[in-house]
């Protein structure tokens, strides 16, 4: 491959990675500084749980609008709204007192919803033959960001106060926005460099590669899935989605994955927000120690999404085996904290692998089975909108249940039940007949 094309791909990966780095960190920052926020604002546990639930609720309620906006103005332009909204929301949440905390969190949630919708569409548009790898890379980048946020929030709060600690993340946001604007300008539907920008032999090589991608995507039932860059042409075979509809073959899978995704995120957001407090209560840690300990959940979430494409490539694992692996690891986290809390490090490691890998498995299957970019957009929007709306109750219910019970047994039992049900619906979704079914 010509050197300049390789350099272009590296810049695109860098911009996408920096974008993903920002897509969850402002939520995860809250866990290690919850006590400081409560002392400063006077908010109770259930209301503090709302600060983590509001963005998740936005993911559910705002996803249809975000999908419409992304389709209307394009992925490149829409992501700039994500960066702007994120910066504004973090500042208002940090320095606006109790009302500002709620209002700023709403703005953050709306901004994050845009990037939720844009990321799988970006993978389908620019990396269609590397769906598993790129979904894994973006998910890993998300978890690098959440690891940094979880590990640094409490020490920074001790040095400069919790408000400045939360706002300090915006330095990285500014770098990411600059990289995105350079590589993916809003006036283009793709990276800055198109085939025409490569002279001579490079232009012909890039054009051949794009033609090969389009030809591969046009074949239903291929291993890479059918993800045409353009809308399906007239005369598309029966069963292939047209316009904004979802094909009958994919509809059952979509609804089952919606339940799977909702239950997965109930576990993720509940554990992300409350694990630091659990460690303070049960292990006698300081807030800084608990924030660092809870960051294990995020550190090993980096490994999960990268493990998925590795198992596919090295051992030929299909989605059924992959989902079985992440489901077992997920269920072990709350079960282990209930039965052997002293081994919390092992449970956090396994839970981290699971929470990163589950997202990758679910959306790799969705991308591979989608018949068009429009169908990909529609399925992604529904899975995220309904799934996140349900998941938004998790942090609030867990916080309220902990206050009512006075212990962690009831909250962890609830998370355990949700993850067992997640495994059941996920297996049903993968077993449903899709147009690009892989080996299991």
N, C-alpha and C positions, 0 to 999 in steps of 0.2 A: 504494500500500500504506500502511496507517495507520502513523503515526510510531512508535507503541509496538511494533508488530510488528517494524519495522526495527531498533529498539534491542535488542529481544530477540534477533534474529538476530545482531546484532553482538556481544552478550555471549556467545552460544553459540559463535561463531567464535573469540572471544578465548580462551574456556576450552579449546576443542578444540586451538587452536594452542599454548597453553602446555603442555598435556598432551603433544602431539607433540614439543615442544621438548626434553622430558626423555627421550624414548623410546630414544635411542641414544648420547647424549652421554657417559655414564659409561664406555662401551667405547672411544670415540674418544680420550678423555682419556689413555689409556695410552700411545699411540704416542710422543708427544713426550717422555715421561718414562721410557721403557723403561730407559735406562742408569742412571738414579737408582734405579729399582726393583731392578734387578739388583745394583747395588752395595750396596743396603741389605738385601736379602733373601738374596742369594747364589744366586738362581735362574738357570738356564741359559736359552739362547734358546728351546729347545723348550718348556720349562716356562712361560716368559713368554708364548709363543704360546698356551699353554693358557688364560691369563687372558682372552684374546680369544675363544678357542674355547668355553669353558664356557658363556657366555651363549647362543651360537649353538646349542650342543648342547641346552641347556635349551629353546630355541625349538622344537627338534624333538621332544624327549621329553615336554615338559610341555604342549605345545599341546592334546592331547586333554583333559587335565584342566582346562586354562584355558578351553577351549570349554564344557566341562560346567559349570564354576563360573559362567561368564558367563551361560549359559542358565538356571542355577538361581537366581542372585541378581539378575540384571539387569546391564546395562552400567554404569549409574550407580554401583552399589555396587561392582562388580568393579574399576573404575578406582581407587577409594580404596585397595584392596589393593596396586595397583601403586605408588602413591605411598609407602605405608608400607614396603613391601618394599624399594623403591629406596633410601630414606633409611637403613634399617637396614643394607642390604648395603654401601653406600658407606662408612659409618662403620667397619664391621668390616673391610672390605678395606683401608682406609687405616691403621688403627691396630692391627691384630691380628697384625702380623708376617707371616712366610711362611704359616703355617696360616690366619691370618685373611684373607690375600689370596685364598686358594682358597675358603674358606667364604663370605666376603662376595661373591665373584664368583658363586657358585652362587645366593645369595639375589637378587642383582641380575638374574641370568638368568631366574629364576622370575618376578620382578616384571615384567620386560620382556615376557615371554611373554603375560602377561595383556593388556597394552596392544596387543600385536601382533594378538591375536584381536579385541579390542574395537573397534579403529579402523575396519576395513571394515564391521563390523556397525553401528557408529554412523552411518557414511555411508549405509548402506542404510536405516536406521531414520528418521533425521532429515533427510537430504538426498537422497532417492531420485531426484529429477529433475536433480540436479547432481552425478552420480557422478564424472565426469571432473574437474570443477572442484574438488570437495572432496577427492578423492583426491590431486590435485595440491597443494592447499593444505596438507593434512596432511603430505605428503611433503616439501614445501618447508620447513615448520616443523621437521621432523626435521633437515633439513640446516642450518638456521640454528643449531640447537643444537649439531650436530657441528662446525660452523665455529667457533663460540665456544669450544667445548671444545678443539679442536685448536690454535687460535691462542693461547689464554690459559694452557694447562696448563704449558708450559715456563717462560714468564716468571714466573708465580706460584710455581712450584717453586723458581726461583732466589731469590725474595724470602722465601718463608715455608716452604719445604720441600715435597717432593712429596706427603706425606700431607695437609697442610692444603690444598694446591692441589686435590687430588682432592675433598676434603670440601667445599670452598667452593661447589661446584655446588649443594649442598643449599639454599642461600638461594633460588635460583630454583625449586627443587622445592617449597618451602614456599609460595611465591606461587602456583604452578600448582595445588597441592592446594586452597588456599583458594578460588581462582576456580572450580575444578571443583565443589567442595562447594556453592558459592553458586548456580551456574547449573544443575547436574545433581544435585539432592539424591538420596540413595540410596533414599528411599521412593517415588520416582516413576520411571516408565518413559518418560523423555523430559526435556526442559528443565523448569525450575521453573514456567514460565508455560504453561498449557494454554489451550485455547479459552475455557474458562469464566472465566478470569482477565481476559479483555478485555470490558469493559462495552459494551452497546449495539451500534452499528454495527461496532465492532472485533470483537466476538464473532462476528457474522454473517459478516464478511469472512474471519476465520480459519477458521470452520467450512466456508465454501465452498471455501477453498483446500485444506483437508484432504480434502474430498470429491473435489475434482479430482485430487489426488495418488492417492487410493485407486482412482479410476476409471481413471486412466492406467496405474497399476501392474497392474491386473487384465487388461490387454490383452496377450496374448502376441504377441511379435514387434515391439513398438514400439521406436523408437530408444532410448528410455530404459531399455528392459529391463523385465521383469516382476518387480517386487520388492514384493509385497503386504505391508502392515503386519501383516496377520493371516495365520494359516495358511490354505492353500488349502481352499476349501469342498468339501463332498461333491459329487461329480459333476464334479470338475476334469477337463478334457480329457486324453486319453491323451498321455503324453510329459511332462506337468508333474509335477514332483517332489511327493511326498507325504511328510509327516512329516520324517524325517531321512534320506531317501534322495536320491541324486543321479540325475537323469534320464539315460537312456541317451545322449541327444544330447550331454550335457555330460561324460560320464565320460572319453572319450578326451582331450578338451581338458584336463580336470583333471590327468590323469597326465602329459601332455606339459608342461603349465605347471609341474608339480612339478619335473621335470628342469630346465626353464628357470630356475626360481627358485633351485634349488640351485646351479647353475653360476654364475648372476649373483652370488650371495652368496659363493661361493668367491672370485671376483674382488674383490668389495667389501671383505670383511673382511681378506683378504690384503693388499690395497693400503693400506687404512686403517691397519692396524697397522704395516706394514713400510716404507711410503713415507718417513717421516721418517728411518729408519735408512739407507735407500737414498741419500737426499740427503746425509746426513752422509758416507757412504762414498765416493760418486762425485763429489759437487760440493764437498766440503770445507767444508760448512756447520757452524755451531755447532748444538747441539740446539734453541735458541730459533729460529734462522733456519730450521731444517728443519721445526719445528712450524708456523711461519707459512707456509712454502712449501707444506707438505702440506695446509694448510687450503684451498688453492685447489680441491682435490678436493671439499671440502665446500661451499665458497662457490658453485661453479658447479652443484653438485647442487641448489641452490635454484632455479636457472633451469630445470633439466630438467623437473620436474613441472608447472611453470607454462607451459612451452612446449607441452606436450601438448594441454591444452584450448584454447590459443590456435590451434594448427594445425587442430584439429577445427573450431573456430568460424569462423575466417577463411577457410580453404581447403578445408574439408570432407574433410580427410584421414581415412582409415579406419585401423584398427589395423595393417594390413599395412605401410603406408607409415611409420607412426609407429615400428613396431618395427624396420624397416629402418634408420631414422635412428639410433635409440639403439644398435643393434647395431654399426653402423660406428664410431660414436664410442667405444664400449666397447673394441672390438678394437684401435683405434688406440693406446690407452694403453700396454699392455705392449709392443706392436710398436714404438712410438716410443721407449720407454725402452731397448729392446734395440738399435735401429738408430741412433738419434740422441739419446743421453741429454742432450746440451747443450740441446736444445729441450724440456726437461721441463715448462716452463710451459705450452706449447701442449698437450702430451699430458695434463697434469693438468686443464686446462680442459675438453677434450673428454671425458675420462673422468668428470669431475664431472657434466656434462650428461647423460651416458649413465646413470650409476648412479642418479641421481634419476628420470630419465625411464622407465627400464625397469620399476621398481616400479609407477609410475603406469599404464603401458600394460597390464601383466599384470593388475592387480587391477581396472582399469576394465573390461576385457573380462570378467573373472569376475563382477563386479557386474552388468554389463549382460546377461549371459546367464543369470544365476541366475533361477529361476522363483519363488523364495520366499526369505524371510529365512532359513528353515531350510536350504535348499539352499546359500545363500550361506555360512552358517556352516560347513556340512560341507565344502564345497570349499575354503574358506579354511583350515580347520583341517588338512586333509590336505596341501595345498600347502605350508603353513608347517611342519608337523611333520616330514614327510619331507625337504622341501627344506633346512630348517635343520640337521637331523641330518647330512645329507651335507656341507653347507657348513662345519660345525664343524671338519672336518679341515683346511681351508685354511690358517689361520694356523700351525698346528702343522707341517704338511708343508712350508710355505714356509720357516719358521724352521729346521727340521731340514735341509732341502735346501741352504739357504744355508751352514749350518755345515759340511756335508759337502763341498760344492763349493768353498767359499771365495770365491764370486763370486755375482753376481746373474743371470747368464745362464740358468742352469737354472731357478731359481724363476720368472723372468718368462716363460720359454718354457712352463712349466706353466700359468701364469695365461692366457697367450694361447690355448693349446689348449682350456682350459675355456670361454673366452668364445666361441670359434668354434663349439664344440658347443652352447653356449647359444643362439646365433643360429639354428642349424638346428632345434632342438627348439621354439623359440618360433614360428618360421614354420609348422611343422607344427601347433602348437596353434591358431593363429589361423585356419589354413585348414580345420580340422576343422569339421564342420557343427554349429552351435549354434542354439538357438531364437531368438536375437536377433542374427543376424549383421549386421555393419555393412559399409558400403562399404570397399573396400581400394584 
